[in-house]
């Protein structure tokens, strides 16, 4: 399935695009076709589910990794890839101030609510306690758990489930 890279969106105008969206919940269907984020597109490119072109030139996996690194999205991609490989459906979490919403196995957008909000951090990040408190409060307010994904310098991920508690 050939797709086109334009800015921060990869658009797939293939007959199989709707199936990819409906079955695996990638991207967003529009009149132009299936619109994928750069992160989703790289994941599908690595899995050899799609090809990507830009200005009639094929975009390689290395090209996409370079684009994602340049935009500061590499740690988010590492987490996205790990969660998708574990069988979760991962959608954007911008509406909730997080990187991702995470659907448990068996649930999907339109067929249940996401259970987790996922925040991604580098092991060298310094996160003020007030920010962490805010993330937990938002998650609690929308009946979700906060999953903190910390990516270390070797690209390994440690997940922390952070919950609100009263004393």
Secondary structure, 3 states (H helix, E strand, C coil): CEEEEECCEEEECCCCHHHHHHHHCCCEEECCEEEEEHHHHHHHHHCCCCEEEECCEEECHHHHHHHHHHCCCHHHHHHHHHHHHCCCEEEECHHHCCCEEEECCCCECCECCCCEEEEEEECCCCCCHHHHHHHHHHHHHCCCEEEEEEECCCCCEEEEEECCCCC
